[in-house]
Amino acid sequence: MRYFLDTEFNGFGGALISLALAPEHGDQEYYATLPLPDPLHPWVERHVVPYLGTVPLGADQPLSRAVAAERLADYLAGDPDPVIVADWPDDISHFCALITTGPGEMAPVGALRFELLSTPGFCTAANSAVPHNALHDARALRTFVLELEAV
C-alpha cells in the first residue's frame, strides 16, 4: 500500500519536528512529534509549532527518536510492500534518518520503496486543513494524488 508522507523540520537542514503518514486506504494514520530543537527557526516557531497539537489523541506529546522509530516500524509491520510517497526530498531524508537508530542499525521496517512526486502547481500546505501540520499536510497530498489518478 502507499503511505503519503509529510514532515516538519526546523528550517532548511534543521532537525525533524514531526512526521506523518496517511495511508492510501483506511484511516490508520501515523503521526509523531519529537522534542523541539533549541533554538527554533523563527518561521517554524510562528508557522509550525502552534499546529503540532491539532491532531487528536495526545499526539502533541513529543516522543524520543527511538520511540518514534519503534512505533513507525510497528505501524508498517503488517504491510509486506509499503511504498512511501512524498512530494519533497527532505521528507524522505527525514524519514530515513528517523529509522536509522544507530551506527549500522535501523528500526525493523523491512523492505520499503520510496516515490518522490513532482507536483507542479500543487502546494501541500495551501491545500491542507491545517497548514504546516505534518498529518494534515500528508492527508492533503493523499487527496491530491488520489483525485489526480481518478481523472
N, C-alpha and C positions, 0 to 999 in steps of 0.2 A: 504494500500500500504506500501511497505518497503521504508525506507529512510536510506541511508548509511551515517553514522556519522564519522566525524573526528574532533579532536580538537588540538589546540596547546596551551601549557601552559609553565609557567616559571620554567622548571626543575621539578624533582620529588617532588610532593606535592605542587607545585607552583600555582600561580594564573592563571586563564584562560586568554588567549590572543585572541584566535579566535575559532569559532565553525562553522561547515558547515554540511549541509545535502544535499545529492544528491539523488533525488527520483529515484525509480526503473523505472518509466515511465515518459516521458516528460522531459522538460528542465527547469522547475521552481525550481530553487535551492535556498537554504537559506545559507547566509554567513554573519557573523558578526565579527567585530573586536572590542575589548574592549581596554580601555586605558592601556598602557604598565605599568607594575609594576616597581618600583624603589627600589632596584637595579635589573637589569636584569641579569639572569644567563648568563655567557659568551658564552656558547654553543648556547643558544637561541638568543643572540644578533648577533651571526655570521650566524646561520643556519635558523632562523625563521623570524626575524624582516625584513630582506631585501626582503622577498617574500610576506609580508602581502598585499601589494597593487597590486599584479599581477592579480587580478580579476577585471573586468570592473565595471563601474557604481559607482565609488567613494566608493567602499566597504572598502577601506583602512581608511575611516574616522571612528574613534572609536565611539562606542555607549556606553551609560551608561548601566549598567547591567539591570536596569529596562526597558529601551527602547529595548534592545536586547531580553529580555524575552517576552515583549509585542509583538514584531514583530515575534518571534518564535511561540507564541500562535496563532497569526493571520495566519501565514504560514500553520500551521497544522489544522486550524479550519475547512476546508472543507472536511477533511478525517475522516470518522466515526471509522476507525480501523487502526491507524498508528502503524507501527512496526519500531522501531529504531534499526538499525543493526550496530554493532561495532566489531572491532577486538582487542580492548584493553579496559580493565575495567575502566581505568581513563577517557576514553571518555564518558562513561555512567555516571560516577560520576560527571564530569564537567557539562554534560547536565542537570542532576538532580539538581545540585547546582544552575545553572543559572535560572531554572524555580521556584526555591524556593525564593520567593520575600520578605519574612519576617517571623517572628515567627508565625507558623500556617497558613501561606499564600503561595499560589503558583500562577503562571500565569495560566490562564484558558485554559490549553491544553486538557482537557478532559482525557479520558482513553487512556493510552499508553501501549504498550508492548515493551520489550527490548529483543534483541537477541545478545548474545555475541558469536562470532565465534572463533573457533580455526583454525588458518590458517598457519599450519606449512609449512615452505619453502617460504612463501609469506611475503614480506615487502612492506607495503603501500608506504613508501617514495621512495623505489627503483623502484617502478612501476608507480610513479606519474610523470606527465608532469612538475610539479613544486614541487619538494620535500619540505616537511615541510610547505606547504601552505594547510590549512585545507580543502578548497574546492577542490583543485586538488587531494589531498590525498583521500577525500571521493569519488571522481569520480573513482579513481584507485581501491578502494575497491569494488565499484559497478561493474566495468568492470570485475574484478577478479571473483566475486561471480556469476555474470550472465553467464560468459563464462564457469565456472566450472559446473553450472547447465545445460548448453546446451549440455554438452558432454554425 
